[in-house]
Amino acid sequence: MKDESALHARGGIITERNTDFATLRLRIPAGVLSACQLRRLADLADGYGDGTVHLTMRQTMEIPHVRPDSFEVIARALEENNTPIGAERDEVVNVIACPGTERCKYANIETIDLARTIDRRVAGIRVPTKVRIAVSGCTYMCNSPLLNEIGIIGRIRPLRTPGLCTGCGTCVEYCRQCAISLRNGVSVLDERRCVQCGICVHSCPYNLLKPEYEHYQIAVGGRRGMEPRVGRELVTVETPEAVVEVVYRIVYWIYRTAWSGRLLADQLDEIGFDAFREGIRKEFAGNEE
C-alpha cells in the first residue's frame, strides 16, 4: 500500500476529471522512440488504457484512462520499455529538442544526445517550481527555448576570408536579419544586426564562409501561458559538457532558492538572478567577444 501511494503521488500520474481514472505521462527525452518502443506502448495502451495515446506539446506521450489498481504493473512495464512515468508538476519535466544537425539543414549543434544527457543528469528532480528545458539547434528556435525555464540555443559566428568573396549575393538573400549587404562586389556583415544564426555559412555555395565560433547560448526564466515571458540570457558556453553542468547548476540554484507556488519567471529578481548570473559567467563564460 505504501508503494502504491508513493507511485500515485508522482507528477506523471495525472488524475482525470473522472477520478476513477488517471492519465500517465511518460518520460521521452527529445521525443525520440524506437519502433519497438512504440509497439510496446501500443500494447500497454490497449491492455491498461482505452487503446489511445496522446502526443503532448513537450514531445512525450500520455496513456489516458488508466485505473489506479494498474499503476504498479504498468509502471514496471514502462520502466522495462525505457519510457518510464515522467513528470508534470514541480519537477524537471520532459526535456525537448529539435532534430539538430542529425537532420536539420539549419542546425548549428547536435541536440538529441545533448537532450538525453541533460535528462539523465536532472530529469525528475523535485524543485519548488516546474522546470521545462528546451534545446534548439539554431536561432530560428522552432521549439521556443526562450519560453522555457531553461533554453539552450546553438549559434555560430561567421568568419569571412578577405579577398575570396565572389559577390554572388546568396548570403544576402538568405539572411533574415538583413545583416549582410553587397558593397563593391563583396558581402559585408553588420555585426549589430547579426544573431549568429549561421544561415550565411550554410548557404554559401562556394564554402567561403566558415564557422569561427560554435557555441551554446543558455537563457533562464521564460514561460508560456496567458502571460508569456522571454527568458533572460545567462551565459554562453562552448561545449556540450559545459551546457550539462550549467543546466545542473541552474536546477540546483532553483532547488535552493526558489519559492513554491510561483513560476520561475515571476521570482527571478527575488531569488538573486543577477548575482547567480555573475557567478556562472565567471566560471563558464566562453569567448563572447
Order of alpha helices (4+ residues) and beta strands (2+ residues): alpha-beta-beta-alpha-beta-beta-alpha-beta-alpha-beta-beta-alpha-beta-beta-alpha-beta-beta-alpha-alpha
